[in-house]
Amino acid sequence: MAVKKINRPPQNWWERAYVFEIVRGMSITMKHALKSWFTPEHMPIYQYPEERRPVAERFRGRHRIRRRPDGSPTCVACYCCQTVCPPNAIDIVAEECDDPAIEKRPQSFRINMIRCIYCGMCVEACPKDAIYMSQDYEFANQTREQLHFELEDLLDVEKGDR
């Protein structure tokens, strides 16, 4: 494989100093600043706590685990999501289930949201479609420990939470 050398014309002093480009960039910035100061009605502003920003239908937010009709989690602790998770943010401990139709269930299901990269691979890997990513993007907390979501934190809040 050969290296192809491209000969470029030499730049003069004015081009090397980038003065024109700096002035052009600053003029664009000032144009936008003045536009936002004098015509604020054109700015996309949301009054956040009362008015929530709309998100796309395919937005990947907070993880949720679906419930069965009896209220138990749909997860069967197959470890598929834990295995496929690139940053190893999911930790599952399985236990036997009392229901003979279900072999096992998660004793603990923990997602470390600090490590999660929201790739959605856990959702794709789940054979029971038990885990999904909701449109919820508000989960700021005071401490790091509060961002380690347990099974109770991940279960559906309501039936229509999808």
HELIX and SHEET records of a PDB file:
HELIX    1   1 TRP A   13  ALA A   17  1                                   5    
HELIX    2   2 VAL A   19  PHE A   38  1                                  20    
HELIX    3   3 PRO A   40  HIS A   42  5                                   3    
HELIX    4   4 CYS A   80  VAL A   84  1                                   5    
HELIX    5   5 MET A  121  ALA A  125  1                                   5    
HELIX    6   6 GLU A  145  LEU A  147  5                                   3    
HELIX    7   7 LEU A  151  LEU A  154  1                                   4    
SHEET    1   A 2 HIS A  63  ILE A  65  0                                        
SHEET    2   A 2 ILE A 131  MET A 133 -1                                        
SHEET    1   B 3 ILE A  90  GLU A  96  0                                        
SHEET    2   B 3 LYS A 104  ASN A 112 -1                                        
SHEET    3   B 3 HIS A 148  PHE A 149 -1                                        
END                                                                             
